[in-house]
Amino acid sequence: MLLAETLRAMRAAQYHVAWFLWTSDQAARLYAQCGFEEARRFAVLAAELEVEG
């Protein structure tokens, strides 16, 4: 609830961006409900490496 209220207050103060380093699609829906929209999405790539020795 605190995050939602903070985002609403930011939107009311006409802040246009709020940066989150990592989020899920579920959290993104919360931000959208508070009036924010996605500006950028990054792909996270991972690979298992084999270590010899």
Residue pairs with C-beta under 8 A, 6 or more apart in sequence:
3 30
4 30
4 33
4 34
7 18
7 30
7 31
7 34
7 35
7 36
8 34
8 35
10 18
11 34
11 35
11 36
17 39
18 31
18 36
20 27
20 31
23 31
28 38
31 38
32 38
